[in-house]
């Protein structure tokens, strides 16, 4: 039986804001009782530590499955696999959901060799499951590509499946992907997570996912605010952020890029983390001051430079933009508005002449079913497009000191293409 659940997005930043129901957020009951789940599912790659030498693997089982193992080897030994494989025990965490209890198993492979391909298997009951693979980045700061997806919250997660799978099929050489928040529509409804993970299989178990939270990760089926506990339980990202925001705020390095994921959900979380912006400001200042990477890229769900009617995120902008200016962050990717928009380079709240003097802010569109009609280009936009016709995704490539960004429709049609050339900054 399908149970339609409605969730309204809160307006404003007060923790007393009422979550309103909107028709486009209708989501049917997409899951099944956990007792009917497969022995092992939701296999997911992330990084908790250095991508060059580690790989974190996470999966779900029923509550009765109290242990888990992974065995792995370099892919050149595939013919002799599993005789040359190493085997590791997983840590197991019991998680309570609205569909019942389950266990999350996770293991981090350590001491991997940079620039290598690996195969791995997860123990399923008395046997071993599918052979999957992943790759580690080169020890050199070579060029690489990654995918960026706007909000994937959906009525039907087959749309998210098609967007992700088509993007990966067209870009088999990407190193990882990120989603800018609102992965699901109701963050504490496990039926939606079940649908999201199932739609992601074939990609999320072969390249790492490094997402961030949106406001919808903080909503319960009872239309209350909560902490994003199902996000943080399942997605094992680094724990190097502020203590009160572990796995919600974090940073990592890949190649010559320093990536930072922030949490902009003030209204939803202020009752749980009263100093949510202040603690991030202090952490962000220290984090950006400590990196020596050539490129700095920041992600946060709510855009500092908005295009949606009534969508100004003034507190977020005041908290973060001066720090982004100070350390010359190259690009800030956001979501929330479900449109694709790119600003001119901005410094000190003013448009400047080149990316070498300011930051480009990009709102990334949508990868799921939800659209908005009340967005329009703003004075700070160099490019604007509302993807009402079909979802979209971004391909970001960094090569030879040039950052290239291309935005595509789900079907593959090009929406926008632009670049930042570090070679030109000091000429």
C-alpha positions as CSV (number, residue, x, y, z in Angstrom):
1,X,0.0,0.0,0.0
2,X,1.4,3.4,-0.9
3,X,1.3,6.0,1.8
4,X,1.7,9.6,0.4
5,X,3.7,11.8,2.7
6,X,3.9,15.5,2.3
7,X,6.5,17.8,3.6
8,X,6.7,21.5,3.4
9,X,9.9,23.4,3.3
10,X,10.4,25.9,6.1
11,X,10.7,29.5,5.3
12,X,13.1,31.8,7.2
13,X,15.8,30.8,9.6
14,X,13.9,30.8,12.9
15,X,13.8,27.4,14.6
16,X,10.1,28.1,15.3
17,X,9.4,28.1,11.6
18,X,6.5,25.9,10.5
19,X,7.3,23.2,7.9
20,X,4.7,23.8,5.1
21,X,3.5,21.1,2.8
22,X,4.0,21.5,-0.9
23,X,2.6,19.4,-3.6
24,X,5.8,18.8,-5.4
25,X,7.3,17.1,-2.3
26,X,4.7,14.3,-2.3
27,X,6.6,11.0,-1.9
28,X,5.0,7.6,-1.9
29,X,6.0,4.9,0.6
30,X,8.9,3.5,-1.4
31,X,10.5,1.0,1.0
32,X,9.7,-2.3,2.5
33,X,10.0,-3.7,6.0
34,X,13.6,-4.3,6.9
35,X,12.9,-7.9,7.6
36,X,12.4,-8.3,3.9
37,X,15.7,-6.6,3.0
38,X,18.5,-8.4,1.2
39,X,21.3,-9.8,3.4
40,X,23.6,-7.0,2.2
41,X,22.5,-3.8,0.3
42,X,23.2,-0.1,0.0
43,X,26.9,-0.7,-0.6
44,X,28.5,2.7,-0.6
45,X,32.0,4.1,-1.0
46,X,33.1,7.2,0.8
47,X,36.4,8.5,2.2
48,X,36.9,9.1,5.9
49,X,40.6,9.7,5.4
50,X,43.2,10.2,2.6
51,X,41.8,9.1,-0.8
52,X,45.3,8.2,-2.0
53,X,45.7,5.4,0.6
54,X,42.3,4.6,2.1
55,X,38.8,3.6,1.0
56,X,35.7,3.4,3.3
57,X,33.1,0.8,2.4
58,X,29.6,0.8,4.1
59,X,26.6,-1.4,3.7
60,X,23.3,-2.3,5.4
61,X,21.9,-5.5,6.8
62,X,19.1,-6.7,9.0
63,X,19.5,-6.2,12.7
64,X,20.2,-9.9,13.2
65,X,23.4,-9.7,11.1
66,X,25.9,-8.8,13.8
67,X,29.2,-9.0,11.9
68,X,30.6,-8.2,8.5
69,X,33.7,-8.6,6.5
70,X,35.4,-7.2,3.4
71,X,38.1,-8.9,1.4
72,X,40.1,-7.0,-1.2
73,X,43.2,-7.1,-3.5
74,X,44.8,-5.1,-6.3
75,X,43.0,-5.7,-9.5
76,X,46.1,-7.1,-11.3
77,X,45.7,-10.1,-9.0
78,X,42.1,-10.6,-10.0
79,X,42.8,-14.0,-11.6
80,X,44.1,-15.3,-8.3
81,X,41.5,-13.5,-6.2
82,X,40.6,-14.3,-3.4
83,X,43.7,-16.3,-2.6
84,X,45.9,-13.2,-2.3
85,X,43.1,-11.1,-0.7
86,X,43.3,-9.3,2.6
87,X,40.2,-9.6,4.9
88,X,39.0,-7.0,7.4
89,X,36.2,-7.1,9.9
90,X,33.7,-4.2,9.8
91,X,32.4,-2.1,12.7
92,X,28.7,-2.5,13.2
93,X,26.2,0.2,14.3
94,X,22.6,-0.4,15.1
95,X,20.3,2.3,13.7
96,X,16.7,2.8,14.5
97,X,14.4,4.0,11.7
98,X,10.7,4.5,11.2
99,X,10.7,1.1,9.3
100,X,12.4,-0.8,12.1
101,X,16.0,-1.4,13.3
102,X,18.9,-2.2,11.0
103,X,22.7,-2.6,11.2
104,X,25.2,-0.4,9.3
105,X,28.5,-2.1,8.7
106,X,31.6,-0.1,7.8
107,X,35.2,-0.7,7.2
108,X,38.1,1.5,6.1
109,X,40.8,-0.1,4.0
110,X,44.2,1.4,5.0
111,X,47.6,1.3,3.5
112,X,46.4,1.3,-0.1
113,X,48.8,2.2,-3.0
114,X,48.1,5.4,-4.9
115,X,47.2,5.1,-8.5
116,X,45.9,1.5,-8.3
117,X,42.7,-0.3,-9.0
118,X,41.3,-2.7,-6.4
119,X,38.6,-5.4,-6.3
120,X,36.6,-6.1,-3.2
121,X,33.8,-8.4,-1.9
122,X,31.5,-8.2,1.1
123,X,30.6,-11.4,3.0
124,X,26.9,-12.2,2.7
125,X,25.8,-14.9,5.1
126,X,28.0,-18.0,4.5
127,X,29.3,-16.8,1.2
128,X,30.8,-13.8,-0.6
129,X,28.9,-11.3,-2.7
130,X,29.5,-9.5,-6.0
131,X,33.1,-8.5,-7.0
132,X,33.2,-4.8,-7.2
133,X,36.1,-2.4,-7.9
134,X,37.4,1.1,-7.1
135,X,40.5,3.1,-7.8
136,X,42.9,5.3,-5.8
137,X,44.2,8.6,-7.1
138,X,47.8,9.0,-8.3
139,X,50.4,10.1,-5.8
140,X,51.0,13.0,-8.2
141,X,48.6,15.9,-8.3
142,X,47.3,14.9,-11.7
143,X,44.1,16.2,-13.3
144,X,40.8,14.6,-12.4
145,X,37.1,14.9,-12.9
146,X,34.1,14.7,-10.5
147,X,30.3,15.0,-10.8
148,X,28.1,17.5,-9.0
149,X,24.4,16.9,-8.5
150,X,21.8,19.3,-7.4
151,X,19.0,18.2,-5.0
152,X,17.8,14.7,-5.7
153,X,14.7,14.8,-3.5
154,X,11.9,13.2,-5.5
155,X,8.4,11.8,-5.8
156,X,9.9,8.9,-7.8
157,X,13.6,8.1,-7.3
158,X,13.8,6.5,-10.7
159,X,14.4,10.0,-11.9
160,X,17.4,10.3,-9.6
161,X,18.5,6.9,-10.8
162,X,18.4,8.0,-14.5
163,X,20.2,11.2,-13.8
164,X,23.0,9.6,-11.8
165,X,23.4,6.5,-14.1
166,X,23.4,8.6,-17.3
167,X,26.0,11.0,-15.9
168,X,28.3,8.1,-14.9
169,X,27.8,6.3,-18.2
170,X,28.9,9.4,-20.0
171,X,31.8,10.1,-17.7
172,X,33.3,6.7,-16.8
173,X,36.6,8.4,-15.8
174,X,35.2,10.5,-12.9
175,X,36.9,10.0,-9.5
176,X,33.9,10.7,-7.2
177,X,30.6,12.5,-7.0
178,X,28.9,14.9,-4.6
179,X,25.3,15.9,-4.0
180,X,24.7,19.4,-2.6
181,X,22.0,18.4,-0.1
182,X,18.4,17.4,0.0
183,X,19.3,13.9,-1.2
184,X,15.9,12.8,0.0
185,X,12.6,14.7,0.7
186,X,12.0,13.5,4.3
187,X,15.4,12.8,5.9
188,X,14.0,10.6,8.7
189,X,11.8,8.5,6.4
190,X,13.8,5.4,5.7
191,X,11.6,4.4,2.8
192,X,13.2,7.3,0.9
193,X,16.7,6.4,1.8
194,X,16.1,2.9,0.7
195,X,14.9,4.2,-2.7
196,X,17.8,6.6,-3.0
197,X,20.5,4.0,-2.3
198,X,18.9,1.4,-4.5
199,X,18.8,3.9,-7.4
200,X,22.5,4.7,-6.8
201,X,23.8,1.1,-7.0
202,X,26.2,0.5,-9.8
203,X,27.7,4.0,-9.2
204,X,27.9,4.6,-5.5
205,X,29.6,1.2,-4.9
206,X,32.3,2.0,-7.6
207,X,33.1,5.6,-7.0
208,X,32.9,7.5,-3.7
209,X,30.0,9.7,-2.8
210,X,31.0,12.8,-0.8
211,X,27.7,14.6,-0.1
212,X,26.4,17.3,2.3
213,X,23.2,17.9,4.1
214,X,20.3,20.0,3.0
215,X,17.3,21.2,5.0
216,X,15.3,18.1,4.0
217,X,17.8,15.8,5.7
218,X,16.5,17.4,9.0
219,X,12.8,16.6,8.6
220,X,10.8,13.8,10.2
221,X,7.7,12.1,8.8
222,X,5.8,13.9,11.6
223,X,6.8,17.3,10.0
224,X,9.2,18.2,12.8
225,X,12.8,19.2,12.8
226,X,15.5,16.8,13.7
227,X,19.2,16.2,13.4
228,X,20.2,14.4,10.2
229,X,20.8,11.1,11.9
230,X,20.1,8.8,9.0
231,X,22.5,10.9,6.8
232,X,25.3,10.7,9.3
233,X,24.8,7.0,10.1
234,X,25.0,5.8,6.5
235,X,27.4,8.2,4.8
236,X,30.8,7.8,6.5
237,X,32.5,11.0,5.5
238,X,35.4,12.6,7.5
239,X,34.9,13.6,11.1
240,X,37.3,16.5,11.0
241,X,34.6,19.2,11.3
242,X,33.3,21.0,14.4
243,X,32.5,18.6,17.3
244,X,28.8,19.4,17.2
245,X,28.5,18.9,13.4
246,X,30.5,15.7,12.8
247,X,29.9,14.2,9.4
248,X,27.8,17.3,8.5
249,X,30.7,19.6,8.1
250,X,34.0,18.3,6.9
251,X,36.9,18.8,4.4
252,X,39.2,16.6,2.4
253,X,41.9,16.9,-0.3
254,X,41.9,15.3,-3.7
255,X,44.8,16.1,-6.1
256,X,45.6,19.8,-5.8
257,X,42.1,20.7,-4.6
258,X,40.9,21.4,-1.0
259,X,37.2,20.6,-0.7
260,X,35.0,22.0,2.1
261,X,31.5,20.9,3.0
262,X,29.4,23.3,5.2
263,X,26.0,23.1,6.8
264,X,23.6,26.0,6.1
265,X,20.5,24.6,7.9
266,X,20.2,27.3,10.6
267,X,16.4,27.2,11.1
268,X,16.2,23.4,11.2
269,X,19.2,22.9,13.5
270,X,19.5,25.9,15.8
271,X,17.6,24.1,18.6
272,X,20.1,21.3,18.5
273,X,23.2,23.2,17.7
274,X,22.7,26.8,18.9
275,X,26.1,28.0,17.7
276,X,25.8,26.3,14.3
277,X,27.2,29.3,12.3
278,X,29.7,30.5,14.8
279,X,31.3,27.1,15.3
280,X,31.6,26.7,11.5
281,X,33.1,30.2,11.0
282,X,35.9,29.4,13.5
283,X,36.5,26.0,12.0
284,X,36.4,27.3,8.4
285,X,38.9,30.0,9.1
286,X,41.3,27.5,10.5
287,X,40.7,24.9,7.8
288,X,41.3,27.3,4.9
289,X,44.3,28.9,6.6
290,X,45.9,25.4,6.9
291,X,45.6,24.3,3.3
292,X,48.3,24.8,0.7
293,X,46.3,23.4,-2.2
294,X,46.2,25.4,-5.4
295,X,42.4,25.2,-5.6
296,X,39.7,25.7,-3.0
297,X,36.2,24.6,-3.6
298,X,33.4,25.0,-1.0
299,X,29.9,23.4,-1.0
300,X,26.9,24.5,1.1
301,X,23.2,23.8,0.5
302,X,21.7,27.3,0.7
303,X,23.3,29.7,-1.9
304,X,24.7,32.9,-0.5
305,X,23.7,34.6,-3.8
306,X,20.1,33.5,-4.3
307,X,17.6,33.6,-7.3
308,X,14.4,32.4,-5.6
309,X,11.7,34.8,-4.6
310,X,12.2,35.5,-0.9
311,X,15.2,33.2,-0.8
312,X,17.8,35.5,0.7
313,X,20.1,33.6,3.0
314,X,21.5,36.7,4.8
315,X,22.8,34.9,7.9
316,X,24.6,32.3,5.9
317,X,26.1,35.0,3.6
318,X,27.3,37.1,6.5
319,X,28.9,34.2,8.3
320,X,30.8,32.6,5.4
321,X,31.4,35.0,2.5
322,X,34.0,37.2,4.3
323,X,36.0,34.1,5.0
324,X,35.6,32.8,1.5
325,X,36.9,36.2,0.3
326,X,39.8,36.3,2.7
327,X,41.2,32.9,1.5
328,X,40.1,33.3,-2.1
329,X,37.9,30.3,-2.6
330,X,37.6,29.7,-6.3
331,X,34.1,28.2,-6.6
332,X,31.2,27.8,-4.2
333,X,28.6,25.2,-5.3
334,X,25.1,25.3,-3.7
335,X,21.6,23.8,-4.2
336,X,18.2,24.4,-2.6
337,X,16.7,26.5,-5.4
338,X,16.7,23.8,-8.1
339,X,17.8,26.2,-10.7
340,X,21.2,26.4,-12.5
341,X,22.9,29.8,-12.0
342,X,26.4,31.1,-12.2
343,X,27.5,34.4,-10.9
344,X,30.2,36.8,-12.1
345,X,33.3,36.6,-9.9
346,X,32.4,38.3,-6.6
347,X,34.6,39.9,-3.9
348,X,33.4,42.0,-1.0
349,X,29.9,41.7,-2.3
350,X,30.9,43.4,-5.6
351,X,31.3,42.0,-9.1
352,X,35.0,42.0,-10.0
353,X,36.8,41.6,-13.3
354,X,38.2,38.1,-13.1
355,X,38.1,34.8,-11.2
356,X,41.6,35.6,-9.9
357,X,40.1,38.5,-7.9
358,X,36.9,36.9,-6.7
359,X,34.7,33.8,-6.2
360,X,32.2,32.3,-8.6
361,X,29.0,31.0,-7.0
362,X,27.1,28.3,-8.7
363,X,23.6,27.0,-7.9
364,X,23.6,23.5,-9.4
365,X,20.0,22.8,-10.5
366,X,18.2,19.5,-9.7
367,X,18.8,15.8,-10.2
368,X,15.4,14.6,-8.9
369,X,11.8,15.4,-9.7
370,X,11.2,18.7,-7.8
371,X,11.1,22.0,-9.7
372,X,10.4,25.6,-8.8
373,X,8.7,28.2,-11.0
374,X,9.5,31.3,-8.9
375,X,13.2,31.6,-9.7
376,X,14.7,34.2,-12.0
377,X,18.1,35.6,-13.0
378,X,19.6,38.1,-10.5
379,X,21.9,41.1,-11.2
380,X,24.9,39.1,-10.1
381,X,24.3,36.2,-12.6
382,X,26.4,35.7,-15.6
383,X,24.3,32.7,-16.6
384,X,20.8,31.5,-15.5
385,X,18.7,28.5,-16.5
386,X,15.7,26.9,-14.8
387,X,15.7,23.1,-15.6
388,X,12.0,22.7,-15.6
389,X,12.1,20.3,-18.7
390,X,14.5,17.7,-17.3
391,X,17.1,17.2,-14.5
392,X,20.7,18.2,-14.9
393,X,24.2,17.5,-13.6
394,X,27.7,19.1,-13.6
395,X,31.0,17.7,-14.7
396,X,34.0,19.4,-13.2
397,X,37.5,18.7,-14.5
398,X,40.8,20.1,-13.2
399,X,43.7,19.8,-15.6
400,X,46.9,21.8,-16.4
401,X,45.9,24.5,-13.8
402,X,42.5,25.0,-15.5
403,X,39.2,24.2,-13.9
404,X,36.5,23.4,-16.5
405,X,32.8,23.2,-15.6
406,X,30.1,21.8,-17.9
407,X,26.4,21.6,-17.0
408,X,24.4,19.0,-18.9
409,X,20.8,18.0,-19.1
410,X,19.9,14.5,-18.0
411,X,19.7,13.6,-21.7
412,X,23.2,14.9,-22.4
413,X,22.5,18.3,-24.0
414,X,24.9,21.0,-22.9
415,X,23.5,23.8,-20.8
416,X,26.6,25.8,-19.9
417,X,30.4,25.6,-20.1
418,X,33.0,27.8,-18.4
419,X,36.5,27.7,-16.9
420,X,38.9,29.3,-14.5
421,X,42.6,29.4,-15.7
422,X,45.1,29.7,-12.9
423,X,47.8,30.3,-15.6
424,X,46.2,33.7,-16.3
425,X,45.6,34.9,-12.7
426,X,49.0,36.5,-12.3
427,X,49.6,37.7,-15.9
